[in-house]
Amino acid sequence: MNPKYDMACHDAFLRLISVHSPMKTPLFFLLFTVLLSLHADAQALSAPAPETYLLLVGGGARPISAMAEFSRWTAASAKHAQHSTNSVLIIGWSSAIPADYFATISADLRPHGINRFFASLTGPKTSEEVRAFLHTLQNADAVFFTGGNQNKAMEIISNPLIRQALENKFYSGTPFAGTSAGTAIMAHTMLTGDESKTGIGLGFFKKGIIDMHFIIRNREARLKQAMLDSHIDFGIGIDEGAALAITNMNIAEVMGPKDVMYYHTVNHVIQSTRLSNGEKFKLDAWKLMNCQSLIQ
């Protein structure tokens, strides 16, 4: 609530009850309380939802421009939280070599001003470990999931406390990123790595199915089959060396020297578009965007 407004209401209320008998005071107090409550609810409903930030890396070498963008998001998140340092939590639950991922991801981010790193290299199992992870997550300015086996990560995320905490963190405006398997888990309908079979992911990317290492590993047929089997009209294939930066779960920008493939179904036919570095589009209404359309 607005403090000035609340103080004015408070003063008016005191003047109001001063001219009425004590017998009526409880009724006025109740009315005043209800009005303030309704005012608070109205303000909460009218407040804009926090922006969301999601970086999807296709695997392999992480594009410098994408890591720079993620670092800018992280710095803004730290500033909003009034933190003196920019911190990233690196989660290695998918990987058989999480320490290696931690070293390379942190090395990619340091040149862009990230100066503090937290690690969760193996999934928390005991109640104490879960509490410790949730505390670390709460203090991080951004979150980055490594590659590996997406199913291993989702086994840990199936813990309701962990899943809810990750969802709360993302939807409160904290930047999230993933590479390879860490990108796969961001979709609601997630490729499991077993041909075109799908499972349930985190769901931060709701528009369609994501595939990684896409062009270099010739995965177009896999993605199309997954779309057909899941009755989903949209798919994204991100090649190694490419990334997709998505804000507000809608505006997407391709970053890096490699390409991203966008698939959408029109009249029961899956059509594709190849997108290169710097190209932007809207996920909610497939449309390539230029600078003028972004301004509008």
N, C-alpha and C positions, 0 to 999 in steps of 0.2 A: 504494500500500500504506500501511497504518497505521504511522507511524514507531515508535510505542511497541511495537506488535506485532512489528515487524521487529527492534527492538533486543532484545526478550525472546527471540525465536527465535535471534538471533545469540549471546546469552549462553548459552542452553541448548546450542547447538551447540558452543561452546567447551568447556563443561563435559563434553559428551559425548565429544569427541575426546581430551580430556585423560586419560581413563581407558582408552583403547584404544591398542593398539600403533600405531606409525607406519605399518605396512603396511596398516592398515585405514582410515587417515585419508582417502585419496582416495575410497574408497567412501562414507564418511559425507559428505564434501564434495559429491559428486555427488548423493546423496540430499537433502541440505539445499537445494541449488540447485534441484532439481526441485520440491520442496515449495513453496519461495518462488515459483517461476514459476507453479505451479498456483494458489496463493493470489492472485497478482496477476491472473491470468486470471479467476478467480471474482469478484473485486471489480469488474473491468471489465464483466463480463457483468451483474452485479447493479446497476450504477450506472444511474440513470434517464437516458433520453435528454433532451437539452436541449429546452426548449419552443421552438416556432416561432411566428413572428409575421408575418402577411401582411395588408396593407391594400390593398383593391381599390377604386379610385375610378372612377366611371362616366364621368368627363369633365366638362368645363365647370367651374363654380365648385366648388372643393374644400371640403367641409363643415368648418366650424371645429372641431366636435367630433371629427371624424376626424383632423384634423391635430394636435389636442391629444393624442389617444390615441397616435398615431404618435410624437409627441415624448416622451411618457411611456415608451414602449417604448425609444426611443433613449437616454434618460437612464439607464434600467436597464441597457442594454447597455454604455454607457460606464462605469458604476459597476462592472459585472462585470469589464470589461477594465482597470479602475483608470486610466482616462483622466481628465484634469483638465477636458476640454471635451467637449461632446456634438456629435458630428460626423455629417453626412449626406453620402454620395456621391450626386450627382444625375447620372444617366446619360441622355444625350440622343440616343442612337444612332438612334432612330426618327424624329426630328424634322428638318424643314427649317429650323426656327427654334429650335435648342436653347438659344441664349443667352437668348431670351425666356422659355422654360420655366424655365431656371435662376433667372432673376430673380424670377419669380412664385412658384415653389415655395419658394425660400429666404425670400421675404417672408412667405409663409403660415406658415412654421415658426418664424421668429425670435420672434414674440410668445410662443411656448410654451417658450422656453428653449434652442432650438438656436442655438449661437453659432459654429459652424465648418462650412464647406461645402467639399467637394471637387467638382470637375466633370470629367466625361468626356463632352465634347459631341460628339465625332466618334469613330468606332470605331477602336481601335488596329489598325494594319496590320502594321508591321514588328515584328521580334522585340524590339527595344528598346522600342517603344511598348507592346507586350503586357506586358513586364516592368514598365514604369512603371505601367501600369494595375493589375496584380496587386498591386503594392506599395501603391498608393492604396487599393484594395479591402480589403486586409488591415488597414489602419489606420482604416477607417471604422467607425462605430458603427451605421450603418444605411444602407440603399440605397433610392433612389427612381428609378424609371424614368419618363421623360416619355411623352407621347403622340406621335402621328405615324403612321408606317407600321410595323406590327409585323414585317413581313417583313424590313425593313432591319435591325432589331435582331437578329432571329434569324440573319441571315447572319453577323453578327459573333460571336454566341454559338455558332455552329457550330464555332468554333475550340475544340478539345478542352480546351486549357489554360484558356480563359476560362470555358467551361461548367462544368468541374470546380471551378474556384475559386468561381464563383457558388453552385454547389450546396453546397460545403463551408461557405461563409459562411452560407447560409440554415439549413442543418441543424445548425449549431453554435449557433443561437439568435439570430443577427443579424436585426433587423426588416427586412423588404422591403416596398416599396410600389410601386404603379404607377397611372397614370391613363390612361384611354382605351387606346391601343395598348400602353402599359406594363402595363395590366391584362390585356389579351388574352394577352400572352406568358406570364403566370403559369400558365395552364392547360397540361395535358399535350396535350390535343387543342385546338388553337388555331384560332379563326376567322381566316382570312387577310385578310379584307376584300373578297374576291371572292365576293359573294353568300354562299352557305352552305358554300363550300369550306373545308376544314380542313387544317392542317399540324401539325407537332410544335412545341410550345412548351417553356418551361423545365420545366414539370411540378410546380411547387410547389402548384398546385391540381389534385388528382388526381380529384376527385369527378365532374366533368362539364365541360361547355363554358360559357364565360363570354362574354356579349355586353355591349356598353357603349352609352352614349347611347340607352338601350334604349326607353323609352316615348316620348320626344320624337321619335325617328326611326322609330318604329313597326317595330321589328325582331323582333317575336314570330315571324312566319312564318319568318324567316331562322334563328332559333335552333332552332325546332322541326324544320325540315328538316335542319339540321346534326345534331341529335340522332338523327333517323331514319337519315340516311345513314351516320353513324358507329357506329350501334348502341349509343348511350350513353343511359342512362335518366335522367340528371339534367342540368339546365341552370340557369344563373343569368343574369338580365338586370338590369343595374345602370343606373339612369337617371342623366342628368346631375344633379349636385347631390346625389348619394347615394354612399355608400361601404359596403363590407362589411369589417368587421374580424374576422379569423379567427385564433384561437390554437390551437396544437397540431393544425392541419389539420382541426379538427373543430368547435369552438364558434364560431359566427358571429353577429355583431351588426350590425344595420343602423344606419347613422349618417347624419344629414343630413335636410334638409327634403323630399327627394324619396324615391321608393320603389324597392324591389328586388323583382323577380319571381322566384319559385322554381318550377321545372318538374320534375316527376317522373312516370315512366311506371308506371301501374298497370293490369295486365291489357291491355297493348298500347295503352292510351289515355294520352296526355300530359295530365296535370292541372296546374293552376297555382295558386299562392298569392301574394297580394300582401302584402308586408311593409313596415312603416313604421319610422320612427326609434325605436330602443330595443328593437325585437323581436329575440329571440335564438332560435337553433335549432341542432340538431346535424346536421352533414353526414352522419355515418356511419349515422344512423337518423332519417330526416326526422321531426322532432318539435319543435314550438314549446316554448320553455322559459320558465318563470316563475322567480322568485327561488328558490323552494323547490327546484325541480328542479335548479337550478344548484348549490345547496348539497349536494344528495345526489349 
